[in-house]
């Protein structure tokens, strides 16, 4: 199976999100709310990419959203997942 370069970051981010989901459902019910809130708070860092992304990295995105808005959904998914 071959993935075009545009979808590599999306697939990678969704992979991390899948791991996050597994950890989320394996966690105690008391910890899930805290885990979700912390991930939401850290996902805001994904919105900071317009300040530094164009200076050193031009990542390929499915619809070239990063060139229009300065950030992409892949960034937000990734940062949410590692939060």
Secondary structure, DSSP 8 states (H G I E B T S, - for coil): ----GGGHHHHHHHHHHHHHHHHHHHS-HHHHHHHHHHHHHHHGGGGGGGGTHHHH-----TT-HHHHHS--HHHHHHHHHH-
